[in-house]
Amino acid sequence: MRKRMETGLSDADARCALQDAQAQLVRQGGDMARRRLLRGALTLGGLAALSGCDLQDGDGVERALGAISVWNDRVQAWLFDPTRLAPVYAASQIVRPFPFNAFYGEDEVLRVDPRAWQLELGGLVAARKPWSLLDLLALPQERQITRHICVEGWSAIGSWGGVPLGLFLRRVGADLGAKYVAFQCTDGYHTSIDMASALHPQTILALTQDGKPLPPRHGFPMKLRIPTKLGYKNPKHIHAMHVTNSHPGGYWEDQGYNWFGGS
């Protein structure tokens, strides 16, 4: 039997406060799309857990949303099973052309010179020598047909190939006991993932799509493919990676998106 959480509010007052908070989200909806994403998390149960927040003003809503997101991160990390695989699909189910998605238009896609490109390493890594594209292609490669799930509500099945990130981290002597792996991208994007997700067997440094080099629109020369997380945790055009115990945040995460981002 569930215990009733004491909030210090009557049922009627709690409902009114919740309605006010949701109305505030609607009024401020143009500020960030994540308000639509998190609004569903703002329930009476959530209100009870966050009863210290004044949900009748904008700052209170921000604090409530932030607390919900942090709580969500912790729950997702606790539930994450590093041995459980994301579904895989048949080649006949691959979506072509695969949808483009970024924080900029397709006409702004970068063209990266593969001869000049290097993957730079930093943080808690023993061997920090930069890696060329040829160096990465010489490592063992794996191929997967998995579903990319976007936070905006669409999904598509695609085929990717590349180096298992866990294998690469071990090869360069990364501290596997560290908390985070962070990625910086040539297009200005950045994000980070937890170490358990980095070591998941389906997390790869993708170098190919449909058996060919990644097209520029999908992240040439390298992107992170991590089918256990939402699309915004799959950065493209990666040029640097570092291992750290300091929370690195991310482009969308710093603007309010859920950090763990599990799919």
N, C-alpha and C positions, 0 to 999 in steps of 0.2 A: 504494500500500500504506500502510495506516495505521500510524503509529508507536505503539508501546505506551508509555503514560504511566507514568513511574516514580513510585510512591507511597510507597515505603519500607515497604509492607505486603505480606505474602505473600497469595496468592489466598484462602487459607482465612481469614486474619485480616481481609481486606477484606470477605469475605462475612459474617463474624460481626459486624463493625462496622456494616455496612449493615443487617443484621437487627436489631441493637440500636437503631439509629436509627429504623427503621421501627416497631419496637415502642414506642419513645418517642412517636412520632407518634400511635399508636393510644391510648396511655395518656392523652395530653394532648388527644385529639381533641375533647373537649367544650369546650376553651378557644376554638378558632376553627375555623370551617368551612374556612378556607383551608388548614389542614393536610391535609385530604382532597384539596384542589386541587393542592397542591405535592408531595404524597407520591409521585405518579407520576414527578416529576422527579428523585427521589433514587435514582439508579441507581449501579452500580459505577463507571461513567464519571464521574458527578458526584462520587462519593466520592473518586475519584482526583484530580479537579481541586481538591477541597476538603480534601485530606489534612491540611492544617494545623488543621482543626477536630476537636475531640474529640467524636465523635458519640455517646458513651456517657453524656452527661448532658444535661439540658434546655437549658442555655446553649449547648452545642455544636450541638444541633439547631437552635436559634434562629439561630445564626450561619450554619449551613449553608443553612437555608431562605432567609435574607436574601441570602446570596451567590448562590444559585440564581436568586432573583427579579431581582437586579440584572443578572446575566448574561443572563437571559431578556429583560429590557428592552432591553439593548444589541443582542441578536440580532434582536429584532422590529423595532427602529428601523432596523437595517442592511438588513433584508429588505423593509421597507415601500417600496412603489412609489407615489409620489404621483399617478401617472397611471392606475393600475389601478383600475377601478371594481368596486364590490361588485355582485353579481347583482341584477337588477331583475325584477319579476314582473308578471303580469297582474292586473287588478282582480278577476277571479274567484277569485284565490288569497288575497285579503285575509281575515284571521281576524277575525270579529266574534262576540261582543264581544272587543276586544283585551284580553289579560290585564293585570291590575293587578300592579305590583311596586314595593315601596319598603321602607325600613327600619322602617316602621311599618304599622299596619293601615289598611284602606280607610276605616274609620270615623273616622280621624284626618286625612283629606285636608283641606288648607287651601282656604279660599275667598278668593281674592285679588280686591280691588276694581280693575277695569281702569282706572278713572278716576284712581286714586291711584298706580298702579304706574308705575315708571320703571326703565329699565335704566341702572345706574350704571357708569361706565368709569373705569379707573385704570391706573397703571403706565406703560409705554412707549407712550403714546397721545397724539397731538398735540391732538385735539379731544375733550375730556372732558365735553362737554355731555351731560347725561342724555337718554335717548331714551324717548319715550312709545310706547305700543302703536300709536297712529295714525301716528307717525313711521315705525315699522318697517314697518307695512302699506303705506306709500307707496313703499317700496323695491321693486325687482324681486324677484319671488317665483319659486321653483321647486318642483315637486312630484315626489315620488319614491314608488315602491312597493318597499320593501326589507324585508329580514328582520332583526328584532331578535333577538339571540342572548344569552340570559342565562347567566351563569356557573354557575347552578344546574342547567343541563342542558336547559332548554326553549327553544323559539324560536317566533316568530310573525311572520307577514307583515302589514305595515300600510302605510297611506298617510299621508304627511306632506307639508306644504307650508310654505315659509318662505323666509327670506333666506339666500342662500349666505354662510357665515361669512367666506370669503375676500373677497367683495365688501364686506361690512360692515367688516372690518378695514382694507381699503384706503380706504374712505370716511372713516373716522375718523382716518386717518393713523397707524395702528399700525406699530410697528417690526417689519417682516416678517422681520428677521434675528434677532429675539429667540427664545429657546428654547421658551417655554411660554405657553399661554393658560389662565387659571384662572377658575373659575366658582363663585360663591356663590349659594345658593338660599334662598328664604324659609322653607323647611321645615327649615333647619339643615344640609342636605347641602352638600358641596363636593367638587369634583374638578378635574382639570387634564389638558390634552392637550399634545402636542408641536406645534410650529408647522407642521410638514409635514402633520400630520393636520388641523390647523385650516384649512389652505389647500386641502385635498382638495376636488374639485368636488362631492362628494356630502355634505359636511358643511354642515348648515344650522341656522340658528336657527329652529326649527319653531314656527309660530304656529297651524297648522291640522292637523286629523286628519280624514281622509275629507271634505275640502273644507269643514269647519266649524271654528269656533274650538276650540282644544284643550279637552277636558273637564277639569275640575279633577283628576280621578283620574289624568290623564296629563300634568299639568304646567302648566295654564293660569297665566299667559298665554303663557309661552314655555319651551321645553325645547331642549336640544341634541339633534339627530338626527345620529348619526355611524355609518353602517352598517359601517364598517371596524373598529369596536371593539365590545367586549362591552357589555352593557346598563348596567353600573355606571358606564360612561364617558359615559352619555347623561343628564345631570342634568335634573331637572324644576324648575319654579317658579323659574327663574333670575332674580335681581334685580341681580347685579353681575358684571362681567367685568374682569379685568386682564391685561395683557401683561407678562411678566417674564423675567428670566434666572435668577432664584432658584427652585429646585425647589419647587413649591407643595404637592405631595402630594395627599391626598384623603381623604375620609371612610373608605372601605374600604381604600384604599392605605396609609394610616397604621396600619392594623391588620394589614397583612401581605399584602393582595392585590397582584398584579402591577400595576405602575404603567402600563406601556404599554397593556395590556389589549386587544391586537388580537384580532379575531375571525377 
